């Protein structure tokens, strides 16, 4: 499966963005999907993940209550709604896919990655 992330941009603190991840090549319904983010000099960190059915969702504590992951298997799309953005949310956001039976939160478990989309939050 090929993944293409989009929707990043520059937003003021407190603002919102919606990131999209388009899957092609294979149906996204076959994969658990996740979003990770990375800032320069830091390791890529887990943000949110959703099972193939949408029935199981996990969030990093730092984004819980502010970000929402969702998926539309009919459209082969995964989304990340970002609200109440903070400057520390500034990062390149990556979508990833995994065929594990469990919803994973470590990047090593994910086999398929998109190219990343930059989110910049100004104070």
N, CA, C and O atoms as a GROMACS GRO file, in nm:
protein
  492
    1UNK      N    1   0.085  -0.118   0.000
    1UNK     CA    2   0.000   0.000   0.000
    1UNK      C    3   0.089   0.124   0.000
    1UNK      O    4   0.192   0.128   0.067
    2UNK      N    5   0.046   0.225  -0.077
    2UNK     CA    6   0.117   0.354  -0.078
    2UNK      C    7   0.032   0.455  -0.002
    2UNK      O    8  -0.090   0.459  -0.016
    3UNK      N    9   0.099   0.537   0.077
    3UNK     CA   10   0.029   0.634   0.162
    3UNK      C   11   0.076   0.774   0.128
    3UNK      O   12   0.195   0.798   0.108
    4UNK      N   13  -0.019   0.867   0.122
    4UNK     CA   14   0.012   1.006   0.090
    4UNK      C   15  -0.057   1.094   0.192
    4UNK      O   16  -0.180   1.102   0.196
    5UNK      N   17   0.023   1.162   0.274
    5UNK     CA   18  -0.031   1.252   0.376
    5UNK      C   19  -0.039   1.393   0.320
    5UNK      O   20   0.044   1.436   0.240
    6UNK      N   21  -0.142   1.466   0.364
    6UNK     CA   22  -0.160   1.604   0.322
    6UNK      C   23  -0.238   1.680   0.429
    6UNK      O   24  -0.289   1.621   0.524
    7UNK      N   25  -0.248   1.811   0.411
    7UNK     CA   26  -0.330   1.891   0.499
    7UNK      C   27  -0.254   1.976   0.599
    7UNK      O   28  -0.314   2.054   0.672
    8UNK      N   29  -0.122   1.961   0.602
    8UNK     CA   30  -0.043   2.041   0.694
    8UNK      C   31  -0.042   2.187   0.653
    8UNK      O   32  -0.085   2.223   0.544
    9UNK      N   33   0.008   2.271   0.742
    9UNK     CA   34   0.017   2.413   0.713
    9UNK      C   35   0.054   2.491   0.835
    9UNK      O   36   0.092   2.435   0.938
   10UNK      N   37   0.043   2.623   0.823
   10UNK     CA   38   0.074   2.715   0.932
   10UNK      C   39  -0.056   2.758   0.997
   10UNK      O   40  -0.149   2.802   0.930
   11UNK      N   41  -0.062   2.746   1.129
   11UNK     CA   42  -0.183   2.782   1.202
   11UNK      C   43  -0.143   2.846   1.334
   11UNK      O   44  -0.038   2.815   1.390
   12UNK      N   45  -0.226   2.935   1.383
   12UNK     CA   46  -0.199   2.999   1.512
   12UNK      C   47  -0.236   2.905   1.626
   12UNK      O   48  -0.319   2.816   1.611
   13UNK      N   49  -0.173   2.926   1.738
   13UNK     CA   50  -0.206   2.849   1.857
   13UNK      C   51  -0.355   2.861   1.886
   13UNK      O   52  -0.414   2.969   1.878
   14UNK      N   53  -0.415   2.748   1.922
   14UNK     CA   54  -0.558   2.743   1.944
   14UNK      C   55  -0.639   2.706   1.821
   14UNK      O   56  -0.758   2.679   1.831
   15UNK      N   57  -0.574   2.706   1.706
   15UNK     CA   58  -0.642   2.677   1.582
   15UNK      C   59  -0.657   2.528   1.555
   15UNK      O   60  -0.625   2.444   1.639
   16UNK      N   61  -0.706   2.499   1.436
   16UNK     CA   62  -0.736   2.360   1.398
   16UNK      C   63  -0.685   2.331   1.257
   16UNK      O   64  -0.672   2.421   1.174
   17UNK      N   65  -0.658   2.205   1.234
   17UNK     CA   66  -0.624   2.154   1.102
   17UNK      C   67  -0.679   2.014   1.089
   17UNK      O   68  -0.700   1.946   1.189
   18UNK      N   69  -0.701   1.970   0.966
   18UNK     CA   70  -0.734   1.831   0.943
   18UNK      C   71  -0.632   1.772   0.846
   18UNK      O   72  -0.617   1.818   0.732
   19UNK      N   73  -0.564   1.671   0.892
   19UNK     CA   74  -0.469   1.600   0.808
   19UNK      C   75  -0.540   1.482   0.742
   19UNK      O   76  -0.627   1.418   0.802
   20UNK      N   77  -0.501   1.454   0.620
   20UNK     CA   78  -0.557   1.342   0.547
   20UNK      C   79  -0.446   1.248   0.504
   20UNK      O   80  -0.334   1.290   0.478
   21UNK      N   81  -0.480   1.121   0.496
   21UNK     CA   82  -0.386   1.020   0.448
   21UNK      C   83  -0.461   0.936   0.345
   21UNK      O   84  -0.557   0.865   0.378
   22UNK      N   85  -0.417   0.945   0.221
   22UNK     CA   86  -0.481   0.870   0.112
   22UNK      C   87  -0.401   0.744   0.085
   22UNK      O   88  -0.279   0.748   0.069
   23UNK      N   89  -0.470   0.633   0.079
   23UNK     CA   90  -0.406   0.505   0.051
   23UNK      C   91  -0.435   0.462  -0.091
   23UNK      O   92  -0.544   0.482  -0.143
   24UNK      N   93  -0.335   0.402  -0.152
   24UNK     CA   94  -0.354   0.348  -0.287
   24UNK      C   95  -0.275   0.218  -0.297
   24UNK      O   96  -0.185   0.191  -0.218
   25UNK      N   97  -0.310   0.139  -0.395
   25UNK     CA   98  -0.241   0.013  -0.415
   25UNK      C   99  -0.312  -0.104  -0.352
   25UNK      O  100  -0.332  -0.207  -0.416
   26UNK      N  101  -0.350  -0.088  -0.229
   26UNK     CA  102  -0.430  -0.190  -0.160
   26UNK      C  103  -0.531  -0.119  -0.073
   26UNK      O  104  -0.509  -0.004  -0.032
   27UNK      N  105  -0.640  -0.184  -0.044
   27UNK     CA  106  -0.746  -0.123   0.035
   27UNK      C  107  -0.698  -0.098   0.176
   27UNK      O  108  -0.639  -0.185   0.240
   28UNK      N  109  -0.725   0.021   0.224
   28UNK     CA  110  -0.680   0.058   0.358
   28UNK      C  111  -0.750  -0.022   0.466
   28UNK      O  112  -0.704  -0.028   0.580
   29UNK      N  113  -0.861  -0.085   0.430
   29UNK     CA  114  -0.934  -0.165   0.529
   29UNK      C  115  -0.850  -0.282   0.579
   29UNK      O  116  -0.879  -0.339   0.684
   30UNK      N  117  -0.746  -0.318   0.504
   30UNK     CA  118  -0.661  -0.429   0.546
   30UNK      C  119  -0.561  -0.391   0.655
   30UNK      O  120  -0.489  -0.476   0.706
   31UNK      N  121  -0.556  -0.262   0.690
   31UNK     CA  122  -0.449  -0.214   0.777
   31UNK      C  123  -0.503  -0.138   0.898
   31UNK      O  124  -0.599  -0.063   0.888
   32UNK      N  125  -0.438  -0.160   1.010
   32UNK     CA  126  -0.449  -0.063   1.118
   32UNK      C  127  -0.368   0.058   1.075
   32UNK      O  128  -0.264   0.045   1.010
   33UNK      N  129  -0.415   0.177   1.111
   33UNK     CA  130  -0.350   0.299   1.065
   33UNK      C  131  -0.314   0.388   1.184
   33UNK      O  132  -0.380   0.386   1.287
   34UNK      N  133  -0.209   0.464   1.166
   34UNK     CA  134  -0.162   0.550   1.275
   34UNK      C  135  -0.104   0.679   1.220
   34UNK      O  136  -0.070   0.690   1.102
   35UNK      N  137  -0.093   0.775   1.309
   35UNK     CA  138  -0.021   0.899   1.283
   35UNK      C  139   0.093   0.909   1.384
   35UNK      O  140   0.076   0.884   1.503
   36UNK      N  141   0.208   0.945   1.332
   36UNK     CA  142   0.325   0.976   1.414
   36UNK      C  143   0.370   1.116   1.379
   36UNK      O  144   0.328   1.172   1.277
   37UNK      N  145   0.455   1.173   1.461
   37UNK     CA  146   0.511   1.305   1.429
   37UNK      C  147   0.656   1.310   1.472
   37UNK      O  148   0.701   1.236   1.559
   38UNK      N  149   0.728   1.401   1.407
   38UNK     CA  150   0.871   1.413   1.435
   38UNK      C  151   0.915   1.557   1.421
   38UNK      O  152   0.876   1.627   1.328
   39UNK      N  153   0.996   1.601   1.516
   39UNK     CA  154   1.060   1.732   1.510
   39UNK      C  155   1.210   1.711   1.497
   39UNK      O  156   1.261   1.605   1.535
   40UNK      N  157   1.282   1.810   1.443
   40UNK     CA  158   1.427   1.794   1.422
   40UNK      C  159   1.500   1.758   1.550
   40UNK      O  160   1.480   1.820   1.654
   41UNK      N  161   1.584   1.656   1.541
   41UNK     CA  162   1.664   1.616   1.655
   41UNK      C  163   1.594   1.524   1.752
   41UNK      O  164   1.653   1.482   1.851
   42UNK      N  165   1.469   1.492   1.723
   42UNK     CA  166   1.394   1.404   1.813
   42UNK      C  167   1.349   1.281   1.738
   42UNK      O  168   1.339   1.280   1.615
   43UNK      N  169   1.321   1.177   1.814
   43UNK     CA  170   1.269   1.055   1.754
   43UNK      C  171   1.122   1.075   1.714
   43UNK      O  172   1.050   1.157   1.770
   44UNK      N  173   1.082   0.997   1.615
   44UNK     CA  174   0.944   1.000   1.574
   44UNK      C  175   0.857   0.949   1.690
   44UNK      O  176   0.889   0.847   1.750
   45UNK      N  177   0.747   1.019   1.720
   45UNK     CA  178   0.664   0.981   1.833
   45UNK      C  179   0.523   0.949   1.787
   45UNK      O  180   0.471   1.005   1.691
   46UNK      N  181   0.464   0.858   1.860
   46UNK     CA  182   0.328   0.815   1.834
   46UNK      C  183   0.229   0.926   1.866
   46UNK      O  184   0.245   0.997   1.966
   47UNK      N  185   0.127   0.941   1.781
   47UNK     CA  186   0.023   1.040   1.804
   47UNK      C  187  -0.112   0.971   1.825
   47UNK      O  188  -0.178   0.991   1.927
   48UNK      N  189  -0.152   0.889   1.729
   48UNK     CA  190  -0.283   0.823   1.737
   48UNK      C  191  -0.285   0.704   1.643
   48UNK      O  192  -0.212   0.699   1.544
   49UNK      N  193  -0.371   0.607   1.675
   49UNK     CA  194  -0.385   0.488   1.591
   49UNK      C  195  -0.529   0.440   1.594
   49UNK      O  196  -0.600   0.460   1.692
   50UNK      N  197  -0.569   0.376   1.486
   50UNK     CA  198  -0.705   0.325   1.475
   50UNK      C  199  -0.700   0.188   1.410
   50UNK      O  200  -0.625   0.167   1.314
   51UNK      N  201  -0.780   0.096   1.461
   51UNK     CA  202  -0.784  -0.039   1.405
   51UNK      C  203  -0.851  -0.037   1.268
   51UNK      O  204  -0.914   0.062   1.230
   52UNK      N  205  -0.838  -0.147   1.195
   52UNK     CA  206  -0.891  -0.153   1.059
   52UNK      C  207  -1.042  -0.127   1.056
   52UNK      O  208  -1.095  -0.072   0.959
   53UNK      N  209  -1.110  -0.167   1.163
   53UNK     CA  210  -1.256  -0.151   1.167
   53UNK      C  211  -1.297  -0.016   1.226
   53UNK      O  212  -1.413   0.024   1.215
   54UNK      N  213  -1.202   0.053   1.288
   54UNK     CA  214  -1.236   0.175   1.359
   54UNK      C  215  -1.283   0.150   1.501
   54UNK      O  216  -1.314   0.244   1.574
   55UNK      N  217  -1.287   0.026   1.541
   55UNK     CA  218  -1.340  -0.008   1.671
   55UNK      C  219  -1.244   0.012   1.786
   55UNK      O  220  -1.287   0.017   1.902
   56UNK      N  221  -1.117   0.023   1.757
   56UNK     CA  222  -1.017   0.043   1.862
   56UNK      C  223  -0.932   0.163   1.825
   56UNK      O  224  -0.878   0.170   1.714
   57UNK      N  225  -0.919   0.257   1.917
   57UNK     CA  226  -0.844   0.379   1.894
   57UNK      C  227  -0.754   0.405   2.014
   57UNK      O  228  -0.792   0.384   2.129
   58UNK      N  229  -0.634   0.451   1.984
   58UNK     CA  230  -0.540   0.488   2.090
   58UNK      C  231  -0.484   0.627   2.059
   58UNK      O  232  -0.466   0.665   1.943
   59UNK      N  233  -0.455   0.701   2.167
   59UNK     CA  234  -0.396   0.835   2.154
   59UNK      C  235  -0.278   0.847   2.249
   59UNK      O  236  -0.274   0.787   2.356
   60UNK      N  237  -0.182   0.928   2.208
   60UNK     CA  238  -0.078   0.970   2.300
   60UNK      C  239  -0.140   1.062   2.404
   60UNK      O  240  -0.233   1.136   2.373
   61UNK      N  241  -0.090   1.057   2.526
   61UNK     CA  242  -0.146   1.142   2.632
   61UNK      C  243  -0.138   1.290   2.595
   61UNK      O  244  -0.224   1.368   2.634
   62UNK      N  245  -0.036   1.328   2.521
   62UNK     CA  246  -0.015   1.469   2.490
   62UNK      C  247  -0.120   1.526   2.394
   62UNK      O  248  -0.134   1.648   2.383
   63UNK      N  249  -0.193   1.439   2.326
   63UNK     CA  250  -0.293   1.487   2.230
   63UNK      C  251  -0.435   1.445   2.265
   63UNK      O  252  -0.530   1.486   2.199
   64UNK      N  253  -0.448   1.366   2.369
   64UNK     CA  254  -0.580   1.314   2.406
   64UNK      C  255  -0.674   1.430   2.437
   64UNK      O  256  -0.639   1.522   2.510
   65UNK      N  257  -0.793   1.424   2.380
   65UNK     CA  258  -0.890   1.530   2.400
   65UNK      C  259  -0.878   1.645   2.302
   65UNK      O  260  -0.966   1.730   2.295
   66UNK      N  261  -0.769   1.648   2.226
   66UNK     CA  262  -0.749   1.758   2.130
   66UNK      C  263  -0.746   1.706   1.985
   66UNK      O  264  -0.791   1.774   1.893
   67UNK      N  265  -0.695   1.587   1.966
   67UNK     CA  266  -0.684   1.528   1.832
   67UNK      C  267  -0.783   1.413   1.820
   67UNK      O  268  -0.814   1.345   1.918
   68UNK      N  269  -0.832   1.393   1.698
   68UNK     CA  270  -0.924   1.282   1.672
   68UNK      C  271  -0.883   1.210   1.545
   68UNK      O  272  -0.872   1.271   1.438
   69UNK      N  273  -0.860   1.081   1.556
   69UNK     CA  274  -0.828   1.000   1.439
   69UNK      C  275  -0.956   0.934   1.390
   69UNK      O  276  -1.039   0.891   1.469
   70UNK      N  277  -0.969   0.926   1.259
   70UNK     CA  278  -1.086   0.859   1.201
   70UNK      C  279  -1.045   0.800   1.066
   70UNK      O  280  -0.938   0.829   1.013
   71UNK      N  281  -1.132   0.717   1.014
   71UNK     CA  282  -1.103   0.655   0.885
   71UNK      C  283  -1.231   0.634   0.807
   71UNK      O  284  -1.339   0.617   0.864
   72UNK      N  285  -1.218   0.637   0.675
   72UNK     CA  286  -1.329   0.608   0.586
   72UNK      C  287  -1.278   0.501   0.490
   72UNK      O  288  -1.215   0.532   0.389
   73UNK      N  289  -1.306   0.377   0.520
   73UNK     CA  290  -1.252   0.267   0.440
   73UNK      C  291  -1.308   0.268   0.298
   73UNK      O  292  -1.241   0.224   0.204
   74UNK      N  293  -1.429   0.316   0.283
   74UNK     CA  294  -1.488   0.321   0.149
   74UNK      C  295  -1.411   0.417   0.058
   74UNK      O  296  -1.405   0.398  -0.063
   75UNK      N  297  -1.353   0.522   0.118
   75UNK     CA  298  -1.277   0.620   0.042
   75UNK      C  299  -1.126   0.595   0.050
   75UNK      O  300  -1.048   0.669  -0.009
   76UNK      N  301  -1.086   0.491   0.122
   76UNK     CA  302  -0.943   0.462   0.139
   76UNK      C  303  -0.870   0.579   0.203
   76UNK      O  304  -0.759   0.614   0.162
   77UNK      N  305  -0.932   0.639   0.303
   77UNK     CA  306  -0.876   0.758   0.366
   77UNK      C  307  -0.870   0.742   0.518
   77UNK      O  308  -0.953   0.675   0.579
   78UNK      N  309  -0.769   0.804   0.576
   78UNK     CA  310  -0.755   0.816   0.720
   78UNK      C  311  -0.733   0.964   0.751
   78UNK      O  312  -0.667   1.035   0.675
   79UNK      N  313  -0.789   1.009   0.862
   79UNK     CA  314  -0.783   1.151   0.895
   79UNK      C  315  -0.730   1.171   1.037
   79UNK      O  316  -0.739   1.083   1.122
   80UNK      N  317  -0.675   1.288   1.059
   80UNK     CA  318  -0.639   1.330   1.193
   80UNK      C  319  -0.685   1.474   1.209
   80UNK      O  320  -0.630   1.566   1.148
   81UNK      N  321  -0.787   1.494   1.291
   81UNK     CA  322  -0.837   1.627   1.322
   81UNK      C  323  -0.758   1.682   1.439
   81UNK      O  324  -0.756   1.623   1.547
   82UNK      N  325  -0.694   1.795   1.418
   82UNK     CA  326  -0.612   1.860   1.521
   82UNK      C  327  -0.686   1.985   1.568
   82UNK      O  328  -0.716   2.072   1.486
   83UNK      N  329  -0.714   1.995   1.695
   83UNK     CA  330  -0.778   2.113   1.751
   83UNK      C  331  -0.698   2.162   1.871
   83UNK      O  332  -0.613   2.092   1.924
   84UNK      N  333  -0.728   2.284   1.913
   84UNK     CA  334  -0.659   2.345   2.027
   84UNK      C  335  -0.508   2.330   2.013
   84UNK      O  336  -0.439   2.291   2.107
   85UNK      N  337  -0.459   2.359   1.895
   85UNK     CA  338  -0.319   2.336   1.866
   85UNK      C  339  -0.229   2.424   1.951
   85UNK      O  340  -0.262   2.538   1.984
   86UNK      N  341  -0.113   2.367   1.986
   86UNK     CA  342  -0.013   2.434   2.067
   86UNK      C  343   0.117   2.442   1.986
   86UNK      O  344   0.137   2.361   1.895
   87UNK      N  345   0.204   2.537   2.018
   87UNK     CA  346   0.332   2.544   1.947
   87UNK      C  347   0.410   2.412   1.954
   87UNK      O  348   0.482   2.377   1.860
   88UNK      N  349   0.397   2.340   2.063
   88UNK     CA  350   0.469   2.214   2.076
   88UNK      C  351   0.413   2.103   1.987
   88UNK      O  352   0.471   1.994   1.980
   89UNK      N  353   0.301   2.129   1.920
   89UNK     CA  354   0.250   2.033   1.822
   89UNK      C  355   0.319   2.048   1.686
   89UNK      O  356   0.297   1.967   1.596
   90UNK      N  357   0.401   2.150   1.672
   90UNK     CA  358   0.475   2.170   1.548
   90UNK      C  359   0.564   2.051   1.519
   90UNK      O  360   0.646   2.012   1.602
   91UNK      N  361   0.546   1.993   1.400
   91UNK     CA  362   0.620   1.872   1.363
   91UNK      C  363   0.582   1.832   1.221
   91UNK      O  364   0.488   1.886   1.162
   92UNK      N  365   0.657   1.739   1.168
   92UNK     CA  366   0.616   1.670   1.046
   92UNK      C  367   0.532   1.550   1.089
   92UNK      O  368   0.575   1.469   1.170
   93UNK      N  369   0.414   1.541   1.034
   93UNK     CA  370   0.321   1.434   1.070
   93UNK      C  371   0.321   1.328   0.960
   93UNK      O  372   0.311   1.360   0.841
   94UNK      N  373   0.333   1.203   1.002
   94UNK     CA  374   0.338   1.090   0.911
   94UNK      C  375   0.221   0.996   0.937
   94UNK      O  376   0.186   0.970   1.052
   95UNK      N  377   0.162   0.945   0.829
   95UNK     CA  378   0.067   0.837   0.847
   95UNK      C  379   0.138   0.705   0.819
   95UNK      O  380   0.233   0.700   0.741
   96UNK      N  381   0.091   0.600   0.882
   96UNK     CA  382   0.156   0.470   0.872
   96UNK      C  383   0.052   0.360   0.876
   96UNK      O  384  -0.056   0.376   0.933
   97UNK      N  385   0.085   0.246   0.814
   97UNK     CA  386  -0.005   0.132   0.810
   97UNK      C  387   0.062   0.005   0.861
   97UNK      O  388   0.183  -0.013   0.847
   98UNK      N  389  -0.019  -0.081   0.919
   98UNK     CA  390   0.033  -0.201   0.982
   98UNK      C  391  -0.071  -0.312   0.971
   98UNK      O  392  -0.190  -0.285   0.982
   99UNK      N  393  -0.026  -0.435   0.948
   99UNK     CA  394  -0.120  -0.547   0.935
   99UNK      C  395  -0.122  -0.636   1.058
   99UNK      O  396  -0.174  -0.747   1.054
  100UNK      N  397  -0.067  -0.585   1.166
  100UNK     CA  398  -0.072  -0.660   1.291
  100UNK      C  399  -0.216  -0.676   1.338
  100UNK      O  400  -0.300  -0.590   1.308
  101UNK      N  401  -0.246  -0.783   1.410
  101UNK     CA  402  -0.382  -0.797   1.466
  101UNK      C  403  -0.410  -0.700   1.580
  101UNK      O  404  -0.524  -0.688   1.625
  102UNK      N  405  -0.306  -0.632   1.627
  102UNK     CA  406  -0.324  -0.540   1.739
  102UNK      C  407  -0.293  -0.399   1.694
  102UNK      O  408  -0.217  -0.378   1.600
  103UNK      N  409  -0.352  -0.301   1.762
  103UNK     CA  410  -0.325  -0.161   1.734
  103UNK      C  411  -0.196  -0.125   1.807
  103UNK      O  412  -0.191  -0.123   1.930
  104UNK      N  413  -0.094  -0.096   1.731
  104UNK     CA  414   0.039  -0.073   1.786
  104UNK      C  415   0.067   0.076   1.802
  104UNK      O  416   0.011   0.159   1.730
  105UNK      N  417   0.155   0.108   1.897
  105UNK     CA  418   0.191   0.248   1.918
  105UNK      C  419   0.341   0.273   1.898
  105UNK      O  420   0.388   0.385   1.919
  106UNK      N  421   0.415   0.172   1.858
  106UNK     CA  422   0.558   0.190   1.835
  106UNK      C  423   0.584   0.190   1.685
  106UNK      O  424   0.528   0.110   1.611
  107UNK      N  425   0.670   0.280   1.641
  107UNK     CA  426   0.690   0.296   1.497
  107UNK      C  427   0.749   0.173   1.432
  107UNK      O  428   0.725   0.148   1.313
  108UNK      N  429   0.825   0.095   1.506
  108UNK     CA  430   0.887  -0.023   1.448
  108UNK      C  431   0.785  -0.128   1.403
  108UNK      O  432   0.817  -0.216   1.323
  109UNK      N  433   0.664  -0.119   1.454
  109UNK     CA  434   0.560  -0.215   1.418
  109UNK      C  435   0.495  -0.182   1.284
  109UNK      O  436   0.424  -0.265   1.227
  110UNK      N  437   0.520  -0.062   1.235
  110UNK     CA  438   0.452  -0.016   1.113
  110UNK      C  439   0.542  -0.037   0.992
  110UNK      O  440   0.660   0.000   0.993
  111UNK      N  441   0.486  -0.096   0.889
  111UNK     CA  442   0.563  -0.132   0.770
  111UNK      C  443   0.549  -0.032   0.656
  111UNK      O  444   0.635  -0.026   0.568
  112UNK      N  445   0.443   0.045   0.657
  112UNK     CA  446   0.414   0.133   0.544
  112UNK      C  447   0.401   0.277   0.595
  112UNK      O  448   0.334   0.304   0.694
  113UNK      N  449   0.468   0.368   0.524
  113UNK     CA  450   0.474   0.507   0.568
  113UNK      C  451   0.447   0.602   0.454
  113UNK      O  452   0.488   0.578   0.340
  114UNK      N  453   0.378   0.711   0.485
  114UNK     CA  454   0.363   0.819   0.391
  114UNK      C  455   0.482   0.913   0.402
  114UNK      O  456   0.572   0.890   0.483
  115UNK      N  457   0.482   1.018   0.321
  115UNK     CA  458   0.599   1.107   0.311
  115UNK      C  459   0.601   1.217   0.416
  115UNK      O  460   0.703   1.284   0.431
  116UNK      N  461   0.494   1.239   0.488
  116UNK     CA  462   0.492   1.341   0.591
  116UNK      C  463   0.434   1.473   0.542
  116UNK      O  464   0.449   1.510   0.426
  117UNK      N  465   0.368   1.542   0.633
  117UNK     CA  466   0.314   1.675   0.604
  117UNK      C  467   0.346   1.763   0.724
  117UNK      O  468   0.328   1.722   0.839
  118UNK      N  469   0.393   1.885   0.698
  118UNK     CA  470   0.443   1.973   0.803
  118UNK      C  471   0.330   2.055   0.864
  118UNK      O  472   0.253   2.120   0.794
  119UNK      N  473   0.322   2.050   0.995
  119UNK     CA  474   0.231   2.134   1.072
  119UNK      C  475   0.314   2.231   1.154
  119UNK      O  476   0.401   2.190   1.231
  120UNK      N  477   0.287   2.358   1.138
  120UNK     CA  478   0.358   2.462   1.212
  120UNK      C  479   0.256   2.543   1.289
  120UNK      O  480   0.163   2.599   1.231
  121UNK      N  481   0.272   2.549   1.421
  121UNK     CA  482   0.182   2.622   1.508
  121UNK      C  483   0.256   2.742   1.565
  121UNK      O  484   0.355   2.726   1.636
  122UNK      N  485   0.208   2.859   1.534
  122UNK     CA  486   0.272   2.981   1.583
  122UNK      C  487   0.208   3.027   1.714
  122UNK      O  488   0.089   3.007   1.737
  123UNK      N  489   0.290   3.089   1.798
  123UNK     CA  490   0.239   3.133   1.928
  123UNK      C  491   0.183   3.274   1.921
  123UNK      O  492   0.136   3.327   2.022
   0.00000   0.00000   0.00000
